[in-house]
Amino acid sequence: MTRVLVVDDEPQIVRALVINLKARRYEVDAAPDGATALDMAVNRHPDVVILDLGLPDMDGVDVIRGLRGWTRIPILVLSARHTSDEKVEALDAGADDYVTKPFGMDELLARLRAAVRRAEPVGGSTEDELVVVDTEAFTVDLAAKKVHRDGKDVRLTPTEWHLLEVLVRNCGRLVSQKQLLQEVWGPSYGTETNYLRVYMAQLRRKLENDPAHPKHFVTEPGMGYRFER
């Protein structure tokens, strides 16, 4: 069973989430503040975290950073903060998705399922598992699900990795915005191009020598993206 850690100080929201998640056969732990959440993450080993940003003891973004210091489990932000800057800050810190309050339970659960799916190992043929792609700036090891740059591992979120993997496996070919959204976020997505802009900017910042003038992650305006060695 998938274990979910719910981090929120609003009892009504926690109660609603626990009831709905348990009804769908998830195991659920709940934490009312950031310190408890970080402790429970270490001791309970959740598969995914649902995190409010407005916690009583610390900012939720600091919780994200604390988790990302040692784990890549999916983090789904559930917050009343709705400005683009606040969303980008959470995504840059390592969140995988962002849902604003008030929210629809069905949409939240669909995004939760998508986040868990993206974190699962991607199967492939023996030929696929042996693929290592080298560029002048970094190396992508598809089998080990790792990226190396300057002799060190580059930490990517599950969503960043999935996006990179789709592009690398289609090296040299244009991948449409709709295809990327559906492959990475799920079949119900297709028009949320702002997701792509945010995550492509993150990949470029982590992997390109000159993120402002990308060489490997090329935008085809209005169409999609292309990975070039």
Sine and cosine of phi, psi and omega as CSV:
sin_phi,cos_phi,sin_psi,cos_psi,sin_omega,cos_omega
0.00,0.00,0.56,-0.83,0.03,-1.00
-0.98,0.19,0.77,-0.64,0.00,-1.00
-0.99,-0.16,0.79,-0.61,-0.02,-1.00
-0.92,-0.38,0.73,-0.68,0.13,-0.99
-0.97,-0.24,0.90,-0.43,0.03,-1.00
-0.99,-0.14,0.83,-0.56,-0.02,-1.00
-0.87,-0.49,0.97,-0.24,-0.06,-1.00
-0.30,-0.95,0.60,-0.80,0.00,-1.00
-0.99,-0.17,0.15,0.99,0.05,-1.00
-0.99,-0.14,0.96,-0.29,-0.09,-1.00
-0.83,0.56,-0.61,0.79,-0.04,-1.00
-0.91,0.42,-0.65,0.76,0.02,-1.00
-0.93,0.37,-0.69,0.72,0.03,-1.00
-0.86,0.51,-0.71,0.70,-0.02,-1.00
-0.88,0.48,-0.70,0.71,-0.01,-1.00
-0.90,0.44,-0.67,0.75,0.01,-1.00
-0.91,0.41,-0.70,0.72,-0.02,-1.00
-0.88,0.48,-0.71,0.71,-0.02,-1.00
-0.88,0.47,-0.74,0.68,-0.06,-1.00
-0.94,0.35,-0.62,0.79,-0.01,-1.00
-0.94,0.34,-0.69,0.73,0.01,-1.00
-0.91,0.41,-0.55,0.83,0.04,-1.00
-0.90,0.44,-0.41,0.91,0.03,-1.00
-0.98,-0.21,0.33,0.94,0.15,-0.99
0.94,0.35,0.50,0.86,0.20,-0.98
-1.00,0.00,0.54,-0.84,0.23,-0.97
-1.00,0.04,0.67,-0.74,-0.15,-0.99
-0.76,-0.65,0.75,-0.67,0.23,-0.97
-0.89,-0.45,0.48,-0.88,-0.01,-1.00
-0.75,-0.66,0.66,-0.75,0.03,-1.00
-0.77,-0.64,0.72,-0.69,-0.04,-1.00
-1.00,0.04,-0.11,0.99,-0.04,-1.00
-0.45,-0.90,0.15,-0.99,-0.10,-0.99
-0.92,0.39,-0.67,0.74,-0.03,-1.00
-0.89,0.46,-0.69,0.72,0.04,-1.00
-0.90,0.44,-0.63,0.77,-0.01,-1.00
-0.88,0.47,-0.72,0.70,-0.01,-1.00
-0.90,0.44,-0.62,0.78,0.02,-1.00
-0.92,0.39,-0.68,0.74,-0.02,-1.00
-0.93,0.37,-0.55,0.83,0.03,-1.00
-0.88,0.47,-0.61,0.79,0.01,-1.00
-0.95,0.32,-0.66,0.75,-0.14,-0.99
-1.00,-0.03,-0.42,0.91,-0.09,-1.00
-0.96,-0.27,-0.22,0.98,0.07,-1.00
0.79,0.61,0.87,0.48,0.02,-1.00
-0.92,0.38,0.39,-0.92,0.06,-1.00
-1.00,0.00,-0.34,0.94,-0.01,-1.00
-0.37,-0.93,0.50,-0.87,-0.01,-1.00
-0.86,-0.51,0.74,-0.68,0.18,-0.98
-0.96,-0.27,0.88,-0.48,-0.23,-0.97
-0.79,-0.62,0.82,-0.57,0.19,-0.98
-0.99,0.11,0.57,-0.82,-0.01,-1.00
-1.00,0.05,-0.47,0.88,-0.05,-1.00
-1.00,-0.01,0.98,0.21,-0.03,-1.00
-0.99,-0.15,0.40,-0.91,-0.10,-0.99
-0.95,0.31,-0.43,0.90,-0.11,-0.99
-0.96,-0.29,-0.39,0.92,0.01,-1.00
-0.34,-0.94,0.29,-0.96,0.04,-1.00
-0.96,0.28,0.62,-0.78,0.00,-1.00
-0.86,0.51,-0.48,0.88,0.03,-1.00
-0.89,0.46,-0.57,0.82,0.05,-1.00
-0.93,0.37,-0.53,0.85,0.09,-1.00
-0.91,0.42,-0.68,0.74,0.04,-1.00
-0.85,0.53,-0.74,0.68,-0.01,-1.00
-0.89,0.46,-0.63,0.78,0.03,-1.00
-0.89,0.45,-0.66,0.75,0.04,-1.00
-0.93,0.37,-0.67,0.74,-0.06,-1.00
-0.93,0.36,-0.22,0.97,0.07,-1.00
-0.93,0.38,-0.29,0.96,-0.05,-1.00
-0.56,-0.83,-0.16,0.99,-0.05,-1.00
-0.64,-0.77,0.45,-0.89,0.04,-1.00
-0.93,-0.38,0.30,0.95,0.01,-1.00
-0.86,0.51,0.52,-0.85,-0.02,-1.00
-0.89,0.46,0.65,-0.76,0.05,-1.00
-0.84,-0.55,0.88,-0.47,0.02,-1.00
-0.96,-0.29,0.92,-0.39,0.00,-1.00
-0.98,0.17,0.71,-0.70,0.08,-1.00
-0.80,-0.60,0.97,-0.25,-0.20,-0.98
-0.54,-0.84,0.44,-0.90,0.09,-1.00
-0.98,0.18,-0.20,0.98,0.05,-1.00
-0.95,0.30,0.78,-0.63,-0.15,-0.99
-0.76,-0.65,0.04,1.00,0.00,-1.00
-0.97,0.24,0.41,-0.91,-0.02,-1.00
-0.87,0.49,-0.65,0.76,-0.02,-1.00
-0.88,0.48,-0.66,0.75,-0.01,-1.00
-0.93,0.37,-0.62,0.78,0.04,-1.00
-0.91,0.41,-0.71,0.71,-0.01,-1.00
-0.89,0.46,-0.64,0.77,0.01,-1.00
-0.87,0.50,-0.69,0.73,0.00,-1.00
-0.92,0.38,-0.67,0.74,0.01,-1.00
-0.92,0.40,-0.64,0.77,0.03,-1.00
-0.90,0.43,-0.54,0.84,0.00,-1.00
-0.95,0.31,-0.32,0.95,0.05,-1.00
0.76,-0.64,0.06,1.00,0.07,-1.00
-0.92,0.39,0.47,-0.88,-0.03,-1.00
-0.99,-0.17,-0.40,0.92,0.02,-1.00
-0.37,-0.93,0.22,-0.98,-0.12,-0.99
-0.57,-0.82,0.84,-0.54,0.05,-1.00
-0.85,-0.52,0.74,-0.67,-0.03,-1.00
-1.00,-0.07,0.57,-0.82,0.13,-0.99
-1.00,0.10,0.57,-0.82,-0.14,0.99
-0.93,0.38,0.44,-0.90,-0.12,-0.99
-0.74,-0.67,0.36,-0.93,0.12,-0.99
-1.00,-0.04,0.76,-0.65,-0.05,-1.00
-0.87,0.49,-0.64,0.77,-0.02,-1.00
-0.88,0.47,-0.68,0.73,0.01,-1.00
-0.91,0.42,-0.68,0.73,0.00,-1.00
-0.87,0.50,-0.70,0.71,-0.02,-1.00
-0.92,0.39,-0.58,0.81,0.05,-1.00
-0.90,0.43,-0.66,0.75,0.03,-1.00
-0.93,0.36,-0.56,0.83,0.07,-1.00
-0.89,0.45,-0.72,0.69,0.02,-1.00
-0.88,0.48,-0.66,0.75,0.00,-1.00
-0.90,0.43,-0.65,0.76,0.00,-1.00
-0.90,0.44,-0.67,0.75,0.02,-1.00
-0.91,0.41,-0.66,0.75,0.03,-1.00
-0.86,0.50,-0.69,0.72,-0.05,-1.00
-0.91,0.41,-0.44,0.90,-0.03,-1.00
-0.99,0.11,-0.22,0.98,-0.01,-1.00
-0.97,0.26,0.52,-0.86,0.05,-1.00
-0.86,0.52,0.64,-0.77,0.02,-1.00
-1.00,-0.05,0.85,-0.52,0.01,-1.00
-0.96,0.29,0.32,-0.95,0.02,-1.00
-0.15,-0.99,0.13,-0.99,0.01,-1.00
-0.97,0.24,0.20,-0.98,0.04,-1.00
-0.86,0.52,-0.61,0.79,0.01,-1.00
-0.88,0.47,-0.67,0.74,0.01,-1.00
-0.89,0.45,-0.64,0.77,-0.11,-0.99
-0.93,0.37,-0.28,0.96,-0.02,-1.00
-0.99,-0.11,0.00,1.00,-0.12,-0.99
-0.96,0.28,0.80,-0.59,0.17,-0.98
-0.80,-0.60,0.82,-0.57,-0.06,-1.00
-0.94,-0.34,0.85,-0.52,-0.01,-1.00
-0.97,-0.25,0.67,-0.74,0.21,-0.98
-0.81,-0.59,0.09,-1.00,0.01,-1.00
-0.94,0.35,-0.32,0.95,-0.07,-1.00
-0.97,-0.23,-0.51,0.86,-0.11,-0.99
-0.35,-0.94,0.22,-0.98,0.03,-1.00
-0.81,-0.58,0.72,-0.69,0.04,-1.00
-0.95,-0.32,0.86,-0.51,0.06,-1.00
-0.97,-0.25,0.98,-0.19,-0.08,-1.00
-0.93,0.36,-0.52,0.85,-0.01,-1.00
-0.94,0.35,-0.72,0.70,-0.03,-1.00
-1.00,0.09,-0.13,0.99,-0.06,-1.00
0.83,0.56,0.75,0.66,-0.01,-1.00
-0.72,-0.69,0.43,-0.90,0.10,-0.99
-0.81,-0.58,0.75,-0.66,0.00,-1.00
-0.91,-0.42,0.69,-0.73,0.07,-1.00
-0.58,-0.81,0.77,-0.64,-0.01,-1.00
0.81,0.59,0.63,0.78,0.06,-1.00
0.98,0.22,0.13,0.99,-0.02,-1.00
-0.79,-0.62,0.44,-0.90,0.11,-0.99
-0.95,0.31,0.66,-0.75,0.09,-1.00
-0.99,-0.12,0.82,-0.57,0.00,-1.00
-0.98,0.19,0.87,-0.49,0.06,-1.00
-0.88,-0.47,0.54,-0.84,0.13,-0.99
-0.96,0.27,0.31,-0.95,0.04,-1.00
-0.82,0.57,-0.62,0.79,0.00,-1.00
-0.93,0.36,-0.67,0.74,0.05,-1.00
-0.87,0.49,-0.68,0.73,0.01,-1.00
-0.89,0.46,-0.72,0.70,-0.03,-1.00
-0.87,0.49,-0.68,0.74,0.04,-1.00
-0.89,0.45,-0.71,0.70,0.03,-1.00
-0.88,0.48,-0.68,0.73,-0.04,-1.00
-0.88,0.47,-0.69,0.72,0.02,-1.00
-0.88,0.48,-0.69,0.72,-0.02,-1.00
-0.92,0.39,-0.69,0.73,-0.03,-1.00
-0.91,0.42,-0.65,0.76,0.00,-1.00
-0.93,0.38,-0.29,0.96,0.08,-1.00
-0.93,-0.36,0.59,0.81,-0.09,-1.00
-0.77,0.63,0.80,-0.61,0.03,-1.00
1.00,0.08,-0.16,0.99,-0.04,-1.00
-0.95,-0.30,0.59,-0.81,0.08,-1.00
-0.95,0.32,0.79,-0.61,0.10,-1.00
-0.94,-0.34,0.85,-0.52,-0.09,-1.00
-0.92,0.39,0.37,-0.93,0.05,-1.00
-0.85,0.53,-0.69,0.72,-0.02,-1.00
-0.90,0.44,-0.68,0.73,0.01,-1.00
-0.89,0.46,-0.69,0.73,0.02,-1.00
-0.88,0.47,-0.72,0.69,-0.02,-1.00
-0.87,0.49,-0.68,0.73,-0.05,-1.00
-0.96,0.29,-0.57,0.82,0.01,-1.00
-0.95,0.31,-0.61,0.79,-0.10,-0.99
-1.00,-0.03,-0.68,0.73,-0.08,-1.00
-0.98,-0.19,-0.35,0.94,0.04,-1.00
0.82,-0.57,0.28,-0.96,-0.12,-0.99
-0.91,0.42,-0.33,0.94,0.00,-1.00
-0.99,0.14,-0.07,1.00,-0.01,-1.00
-0.99,-0.17,0.42,-0.91,0.00,-1.00
0.01,-1.00,-0.30,0.95,-0.05,-1.00
-0.85,-0.53,-0.06,1.00,-0.08,-1.00
-0.99,0.13,0.89,0.45,-0.09,-1.00
-0.91,0.42,-0.32,0.95,0.05,-1.00
-0.90,0.43,-0.50,0.87,0.08,-1.00
-0.86,0.50,-0.72,0.69,-0.03,-1.00
-0.89,0.45,-0.67,0.74,-0.02,-1.00
-0.87,0.48,-0.68,0.73,-0.02,-1.00
-0.90,0.43,-0.76,0.66,-0.09,-1.00
-0.96,0.26,-0.54,0.84,0.09,-1.00
-0.91,0.41,-0.61,0.79,0.05,-1.00
-0.89,0.46,-0.62,0.78,0.01,-1.00
-0.92,0.40,-0.70,0.72,0.02,-1.00
-0.88,0.47,-0.69,0.73,0.00,-1.00
-0.89,0.45,-0.65,0.76,-0.02,-1.00
-0.91,0.42,-0.57,0.82,-0.03,-1.00
-0.99,0.13,-0.46,0.89,-0.19,-0.98
-0.86,-0.51,-0.47,0.88,-0.04,-1.00
-0.98,0.18,0.58,-0.82,0.11,-0.99
-0.92,0.39,-0.58,0.81,0.03,-1.00
-0.75,-0.66,1.00,0.02,-0.08,-1.00
-0.84,0.54,-0.49,0.87,0.00,-1.00
-0.95,0.30,-0.37,0.93,0.03,-1.00
-0.75,-0.66,0.96,0.28,-0.14,-0.99
-0.92,0.40,0.65,-0.76,0.03,-1.00
-0.97,-0.24,-0.51,0.86,-0.12,-0.99
-0.97,-0.24,-0.49,0.87,0.01,-1.00
-0.93,-0.38,1.00,-0.05,-0.19,-0.98
-0.99,-0.15,0.75,-0.66,0.06,-1.00
-1.00,0.01,0.77,-0.64,0.18,-0.98
-0.97,-0.23,0.99,-0.17,-0.18,-0.98
-0.78,0.63,0.77,-0.64,0.05,-1.00
0.97,0.24,-0.09,1.00,-0.07,-1.00
-0.88,-0.48,-0.81,0.58,-0.05,-1.00
0.19,-0.98,-0.54,-0.84,-0.08,-1.00
-0.68,-0.73,0.39,-0.92,-0.02,-1.00
-0.68,-0.73,0.70,-0.72,0.09,-1.00
-0.99,-0.13,0.80,-0.60,0.03,-1.00
-0.84,-0.54,0.67,-0.74,0.05,-1.00
-0.95,0.30,0.00,0.00,0.00,0.00
